Amino acid sequence: MGLVCRVVEAAGIATVCLSTGRDLTLQVKPPRSLFMNFPMGNNFGSPFDPESQTRILRSALDMIYEVEEPGTLIDWPEPWSKPFEYFTGKKR
């Protein structure tokens, strides 16, 4: 997504990339990124948690006006609400 954000920005449309892959985001350097240390696919937080999802969305939209340096990555300060483990495809 970071590369898409760069192309869209070049066309004059502001973007913010919500990322769960910090290392890849640092390599691609989208114009603005908000890193969530959440399980992949949960960039806006836990399902059925509209308060947290709204905070994340507002923060991402605020970055459009607040971030002046291209390639800025900001870490979301709130942790994932419960322990998680990535699926490896192997049965236990």
Phi and psi in radians as a Rosetta constraint file:
Dihedral C 1 N 2 CA 2 C 2 CIRCULARHARMONIC -1.033 0.35
Dihedral N 2 CA 2 C 2 N 3 CIRCULARHARMONIC -0.685 0.35
Dihedral C 2 N 3 CA 3 C 3 CIRCULARHARMONIC -1.177 0.35
Dihedral N 3 CA 3 C 3 N 4 CIRCULARHARMONIC -0.658 0.35
Dihedral C 3 N 4 CA 4 C 4 CIRCULARHARMONIC -1.100 0.35
Dihedral N 4 CA 4 C 4 N 5 CIRCULARHARMONIC -0.752 0.35
Dihedral C 4 N 5 CA 5 C 5 CIRCULARHARMONIC -1.009 0.35
Dihedral N 5 CA 5 C 5 N 6 CIRCULARHARMONIC -0.715 0.35
Dihedral C 5 N 6 CA 6 C 6 CIRCULARHARMONIC -1.116 0.35
Dihedral N 6 CA 6 C 6 N 7 CIRCULARHARMONIC -0.715 0.35
Dihedral C 6 N 7 CA 7 C 7 CIRCULARHARMONIC -1.166 0.35
Dihedral N 7 CA 7 C 7 N 8 CIRCULARHARMONIC -0.755 0.35
Dihedral C 7 N 8 CA 8 C 8 CIRCULARHARMONIC -1.125 0.35
Dihedral N 8 CA 8 C 8 N 9 CIRCULARHARMONIC -0.718 0.35
Dihedral C 8 N 9 CA 9 C 9 CIRCULARHARMONIC -1.064 0.35
Dihedral N 9 CA 9 C 9 N 10 CIRCULARHARMONIC -0.701 0.35
Dihedral C 9 N 10 CA 10 C 10 CIRCULARHARMONIC -1.100 0.35
Dihedral N 10 CA 10 C 10 N 11 CIRCULARHARMONIC -0.427 0.35
Dihedral C 10 N 11 CA 11 C 11 CIRCULARHARMONIC -1.499 0.35
Dihedral N 11 CA 11 C 11 N 12 CIRCULARHARMONIC -0.004 0.35
Dihedral C 11 N 12 CA 12 C 12 CIRCULARHARMONIC 1.696 0.35
Dihedral N 12 CA 12 C 12 N 13 CIRCULARHARMONIC 0.209 0.35
Dihedral C 12 N 13 CA 13 C 13 CIRCULARHARMONIC -1.934 0.35
Dihedral N 13 CA 13 C 13 N 14 CIRCULARHARMONIC 2.167 0.35
Dihedral C 13 N 14 CA 14 C 14 CIRCULARHARMONIC -1.188 0.35
Dihedral N 14 CA 14 C 14 N 15 CIRCULARHARMONIC 2.479 0.35
Dihedral C 14 N 15 CA 15 C 15 CIRCULARHARMONIC -2.343 0.35
Dihedral N 15 CA 15 C 15 N 16 CIRCULARHARMONIC 2.745 0.35
Dihedral C 15 N 16 CA 16 C 16 CIRCULARHARMONIC -2.394 0.35
Dihedral N 16 CA 16 C 16 N 17 CIRCULARHARMONIC 2.231 0.35
Dihedral C 16 N 17 CA 17 C 17 CIRCULARHARMONIC -1.709 0.35
Dihedral N 17 CA 17 C 17 N 18 CIRCULARHARMONIC 2.122 0.35
Dihedral C 17 N 18 CA 18 C 18 CIRCULARHARMONIC -1.643 0.35
Dihedral N 18 CA 18 C 18 N 19 CIRCULARHARMONIC 2.057 0.35
Dihedral C 18 N 19 CA 19 C 19 CIRCULARHARMONIC -2.097 0.35
Dihedral N 19 CA 19 C 19 N 20 CIRCULARHARMONIC 2.501 0.35
Dihedral C 19 N 20 CA 20 C 20 CIRCULARHARMONIC -1.983 0.35
Dihedral N 20 CA 20 C 20 N 21 CIRCULARHARMONIC 0.129 0.35
Dihedral C 20 N 21 CA 21 C 21 CIRCULARHARMONIC -2.149 0.35
Dihedral N 21 CA 21 C 21 N 22 CIRCULARHARMONIC 1.492 0.35
Dihedral C 21 N 22 CA 22 C 22 CIRCULARHARMONIC -1.059 0.35
Dihedral N 22 CA 22 C 22 N 23 CIRCULARHARMONIC -0.789 0.35
Dihedral C 22 N 23 CA 23 C 23 CIRCULARHARMONIC -1.085 0.35
Dihedral N 23 CA 23 C 23 N 24 CIRCULARHARMONIC -0.754 0.35
Dihedral C 23 N 24 CA 24 C 24 CIRCULARHARMONIC -1.180 0.35
Dihedral N 24 CA 24 C 24 N 25 CIRCULARHARMONIC -0.670 0.35
Dihedral C 24 N 25 CA 25 C 25 CIRCULARHARMONIC -1.113 0.35
Dihedral N 25 CA 25 C 25 N 26 CIRCULARHARMONIC -0.696 0.35
Dihedral C 25 N 26 CA 26 C 26 CIRCULARHARMONIC -1.109 0.35
Dihedral N 26 CA 26 C 26 N 27 CIRCULARHARMONIC -0.583 0.35
Dihedral C 26 N 27 CA 27 C 27 CIRCULARHARMONIC -1.300 0.35
Dihedral N 27 CA 27 C 27 N 28 CIRCULARHARMONIC -0.705 0.35
Dihedral C 27 N 28 CA 28 C 28 CIRCULARHARMONIC -1.389 0.35
Dihedral N 28 CA 28 C 28 N 29 CIRCULARHARMONIC -0.572 0.35
Dihedral C 28 N 29 CA 29 C 29 CIRCULARHARMONIC 0.969 0.35
Dihedral N 29 CA 29 C 29 N 30 CIRCULARHARMONIC 1.140 0.35
Dihedral C 29 N 30 CA 30 C 30 CIRCULARHARMONIC -1.087 0.35
Dihedral N 30 CA 30 C 30 N 31 CIRCULARHARMONIC 2.818 0.35
Dihedral C 30 N 31 CA 31 C 31 CIRCULARHARMONIC -0.972 0.35
Dihedral N 31 CA 31 C 31 N 32 CIRCULARHARMONIC -0.728 0.35
Dihedral C 31 N 32 CA 32 C 32 CIRCULARHARMONIC -2.513 0.35
Dihedral N 32 CA 32 C 32 N 33 CIRCULARHARMONIC 2.327 0.35
Dihedral C 32 N 33 CA 33 C 33 CIRCULARHARMONIC -2.386 0.35
Dihedral N 33 CA 33 C 33 N 34 CIRCULARHARMONIC 2.458 0.35
Dihedral C 33 N 34 CA 34 C 34 CIRCULARHARMONIC -2.045 0.35
Dihedral N 34 CA 34 C 34 N 35 CIRCULARHARMONIC 1.991 0.35
Dihedral C 34 N 35 CA 35 C 35 CIRCULARHARMONIC -1.602 0.35
Dihedral N 35 CA 35 C 35 N 36 CIRCULARHARMONIC 2.211 0.35
Dihedral C 35 N 36 CA 36 C 36 CIRCULARHARMONIC -1.919 0.35
Dihedral N 36 CA 36 C 36 N 37 CIRCULARHARMONIC 2.136 0.35
Dihedral C 36 N 37 CA 37 C 37 CIRCULARHARMONIC -1.481 0.35
Dihedral N 37 CA 37 C 37 N 38 CIRCULARHARMONIC 1.135 0.35
Dihedral C 37 N 38 CA 38 C 38 CIRCULARHARMONIC -2.115 0.35
Dihedral N 38 CA 38 C 38 N 39 CIRCULARHARMONIC 2.850 0.35
Dihedral C 38 N 39 CA 39 C 39 CIRCULARHARMONIC -1.049 0.35
Dihedral N 39 CA 39 C 39 N 40 CIRCULARHARMONIC 2.531 0.35
Dihedral C 39 N 40 CA 40 C 40 CIRCULARHARMONIC -0.934 0.35
Dihedral N 40 CA 40 C 40 N 41 CIRCULARHARMONIC 2.449 0.35
Dihedral C 40 N 41 CA 41 C 41 CIRCULARHARMONIC 1.540 0.35
Dihedral N 41 CA 41 C 41 N 42 CIRCULARHARMONIC -0.018 0.35
Dihedral C 41 N 42 CA 42 C 42 CIRCULARHARMONIC -2.101 0.35
Dihedral N 42 CA 42 C 42 N 43 CIRCULARHARMONIC 0.766 0.35
Dihedral C 42 N 43 CA 43 C 43 CIRCULARHARMONIC -1.043 0.35
Dihedral N 43 CA 43 C 43 N 44 CIRCULARHARMONIC -0.468 0.35
Dihedral C 43 N 44 CA 44 C 44 CIRCULARHARMONIC -1.764 0.35
Dihedral N 44 CA 44 C 44 N 45 CIRCULARHARMONIC 0.256 0.35
Dihedral C 44 N 45 CA 45 C 45 CIRCULARHARMONIC 1.696 0.35
Dihedral N 45 CA 45 C 45 N 46 CIRCULARHARMONIC -2.927 0.35
Dihedral C 45 N 46 CA 46 C 46 CIRCULARHARMONIC -1.181 0.35
Dihedral N 46 CA 46 C 46 N 47 CIRCULARHARMONIC 2.557 0.35
Dihedral C 46 N 47 CA 47 C 47 CIRCULARHARMONIC -1.044 0.35
Dihedral N 47 CA 47 C 47 N 48 CIRCULARHARMONIC 2.583 0.35
Dihedral C 47 N 48 CA 48 C 48 CIRCULARHARMONIC 1.094 0.35
Dihedral N 48 CA 48 C 48 N 49 CIRCULARHARMONIC 0.538 0.35
Dihedral C 48 N 49 CA 49 C 49 CIRCULARHARMONIC -2.196 0.35
Dihedral N 49 CA 49 C 49 N 50 CIRCULARHARMONIC 1.254 0.35
Dihedral C 49 N 50 CA 50 C 50 CIRCULARHARMONIC -1.093 0.35
Dihedral N 50 CA 50 C 50 N 51 CIRCULARHARMONIC -0.501 0.35
Dihedral C 50 N 51 CA 51 C 51 CIRCULARHARMONIC -1.142 0.35
Dihedral N 51 CA 51 C 51 N 52 CIRCULARHARMONIC -0.833 0.35
Dihedral C 51 N 52 CA 52 C 52 CIRCULARHARMONIC -1.152 0.35
Dihedral N 52 CA 52 C 52 N 53 CIRCULARHARMONIC -0.736 0.35
Dihedral C 52 N 53 CA 53 C 53 CIRCULARHARMONIC -1.076 0.35
Dihedral N 53 CA 53 C 53 N 54 CIRCULARHARMONIC -0.675 0.35
Dihedral C 53 N 54 CA 54 C 54 CIRCULARHARMONIC -1.181 0.35
Dihedral N 54 CA 54 C 54 N 55 CIRCULARHARMONIC -0.714 0.35
Dihedral C 54 N 55 CA 55 C 55 CIRCULARHARMONIC -1.054 0.35
Dihedral N 55 CA 55 C 55 N 56 CIRCULARHARMONIC -0.752 0.35
Dihedral C 55 N 56 CA 56 C 56 CIRCULARHARMONIC -1.125 0.35
Dihedral N 56 CA 56 C 56 N 57 CIRCULARHARMONIC -0.823 0.35
Dihedral C 56 N 57 CA 57 C 57 CIRCULARHARMONIC -1.062 0.35
Dihedral N 57 CA 57 C 57 N 58 CIRCULARHARMONIC -0.794 0.35
Dihedral C 57 N 58 CA 58 C 58 CIRCULARHARMONIC -1.087 0.35
Dihedral N 58 CA 58 C 58 N 59 CIRCULARHARMONIC -0.727 0.35
Dihedral C 58 N 59 CA 59 C 59 CIRCULARHARMONIC -1.098 0.35
Dihedral N 59 CA 59 C 59 N 60 CIRCULARHARMONIC -0.751 0.35
Dihedral C 59 N 60 CA 60 C 60 CIRCULARHARMONIC -1.105 0.35
Dihedral N 60 CA 60 C 60 N 61 CIRCULARHARMONIC -0.771 0.35
Dihedral C 60 N 61 CA 61 C 61 CIRCULARHARMONIC -1.162 0.35
Dihedral N 61 CA 61 C 61 N 62 CIRCULARHARMONIC -0.630 0.35
Dihedral C 61 N 62 CA 62 C 62 CIRCULARHARMONIC -1.084 0.35
Dihedral N 62 CA 62 C 62 N 63 CIRCULARHARMONIC -0.547 0.35
Dihedral C 62 N 63 CA 63 C 63 CIRCULARHARMONIC -1.060 0.35
Dihedral N 63 CA 63 C 63 N 64 CIRCULARHARMONIC -0.507 0.35
Dihedral C 63 N 64 CA 64 C 64 CIRCULARHARMONIC -1.031 0.35
Dihedral N 64 CA 64 C 64 N 65 CIRCULARHARMONIC -0.649 0.35
Dihedral C 64 N 65 CA 65 C 65 CIRCULARHARMONIC -1.612 0.35
Dihedral N 65 CA 65 C 65 N 66 CIRCULARHARMONIC -0.478 0.35
Dihedral C 65 N 66 CA 66 C 66 CIRCULARHARMONIC -1.621 0.35
Dihedral N 66 CA 66 C 66 N 67 CIRCULARHARMONIC -0.549 0.35
Dihedral C 66 N 67 CA 67 C 67 CIRCULARHARMONIC -1.463 0.35
Dihedral N 67 CA 67 C 67 N 68 CIRCULARHARMONIC 2.132 0.35
Dihedral C 67 N 68 CA 68 C 68 CIRCULARHARMONIC -1.840 0.35
Dihedral N 68 CA 68 C 68 N 69 CIRCULARHARMONIC -0.431 0.35
Dihedral C 68 N 69 CA 69 C 69 CIRCULARHARMONIC -1.703 0.35
Dihedral N 69 CA 69 C 69 N 70 CIRCULARHARMONIC 2.084 0.35
Dihedral C 69 N 70 CA 70 C 70 CIRCULARHARMONIC -1.020 0.35
Dihedral N 70 CA 70 C 70 N 71 CIRCULARHARMONIC 2.495 0.35
Dihedral C 70 N 71 CA 71 C 71 CIRCULARHARMONIC 1.550 0.35
Dihedral N 71 CA 71 C 71 N 72 CIRCULARHARMONIC 0.118 0.35
Dihedral C 71 N 72 CA 72 C 72 CIRCULARHARMONIC -1.197 0.35
Dihedral N 72 CA 72 C 72 N 73 CIRCULARHARMONIC 2.304 0.35
Dihedral C 72 N 73 CA 73 C 73 CIRCULARHARMONIC -2.108 0.35
Dihedral N 73 CA 73 C 73 N 74 CIRCULARHARMONIC 2.178 0.35
Dihedral C 73 N 74 CA 74 C 74 CIRCULARHARMONIC -1.987 0.35
Dihedral N 74 CA 74 C 74 N 75 CIRCULARHARMONIC 2.353 0.35
Dihedral C 74 N 75 CA 75 C 75 CIRCULARHARMONIC -1.517 0.35
Dihedral N 75 CA 75 C 75 N 76 CIRCULARHARMONIC 2.243 0.35
Dihedral C 75 N 76 CA 76 C 76 CIRCULARHARMONIC -1.181 0.35
Dihedral N 76 CA 76 C 76 N 77 CIRCULARHARMONIC 2.251 0.35
Dihedral C 76 N 77 CA 77 C 77 CIRCULARHARMONIC -1.344 0.35
Dihedral N 77 CA 77 C 77 N 78 CIRCULARHARMONIC -0.297 0.35
Dihedral C 77 N 78 CA 78 C 78 CIRCULARHARMONIC -1.586 0.35
Dihedral N 78 CA 78 C 78 N 79 CIRCULARHARMONIC 2.354 0.35
Dihedral C 78 N 79 CA 79 C 79 CIRCULARHARMONIC -1.375 0.35
Dihedral N 79 CA 79 C 79 N 80 CIRCULARHARMONIC 2.844 0.35
Dihedral C 79 N 80 CA 80 C 80 CIRCULARHARMONIC -1.075 0.35
Dihedral N 80 CA 80 C 80 N 81 CIRCULARHARMONIC 2.484 0.35
Dihedral C 80 N 81 CA 81 C 81 CIRCULARHARMONIC -1.261 0.35
Dihedral N 81 CA 81 C 81 N 82 CIRCULARHARMONIC -0.306 0.35
Dihedral C 81 N 82 CA 82 C 82 CIRCULARHARMONIC -2.600 0.35
Dihedral N 82 CA 82 C 82 N 83 CIRCULARHARMONIC 2.792 0.35
Dihedral C 82 N 83 CA 83 C 83 CIRCULARHARMONIC -1.039 0.35
Dihedral N 83 CA 83 C 83 N 84 CIRCULARHARMONIC 2.515 0.35
Dihedral C 83 N 84 CA 84 C 84 CIRCULARHARMONIC -2.413 0.35
Dihedral N 84 CA 84 C 84 N 85 CIRCULARHARMONIC 2.727 0.35
Dihedral C 84 N 85 CA 85 C 85 CIRCULARHARMONIC -2.395 0.35
Dihedral N 85 CA 85 C 85 N 86 CIRCULARHARMONIC 2.316 0.35
Dihedral C 85 N 86 CA 86 C 86 CIRCULARHARMONIC -1.284 0.35
Dihedral N 86 CA 86 C 86 N 87 CIRCULARHARMONIC 2.472 0.35
Dihedral C 86 N 87 CA 87 C 87 CIRCULARHARMONIC -1.308 0.35
Dihedral N 87 CA 87 C 87 N 88 CIRCULARHARMONIC 2.231 0.35
Dihedral C 87 N 88 CA 88 C 88 CIRCULARHARMONIC -1.768 0.35
Dihedral N 88 CA 88 C 88 N 89 CIRCULARHARMONIC -0.109 0.35
Dihedral C 88 N 89 CA 89 C 89 CIRCULARHARMONIC 1.565 0.35
Dihedral N 89 CA 89 C 89 N 90 CIRCULARHARMONIC -0.097 0.35
Dihedral C 89 N 90 CA 90 C 90 CIRCULARHARMONIC -1.757 0.35
Dihedral N 90 CA 90 C 90 N 91 CIRCULARHARMONIC 2.456 0.35
Dihedral C 90 N 91 CA 91 C 91 CIRCULARHARMONIC -1.379 0.35
Dihedral N 91 CA 91 C 91 N 92 CIRCULARHARMONIC 2.601 0.35
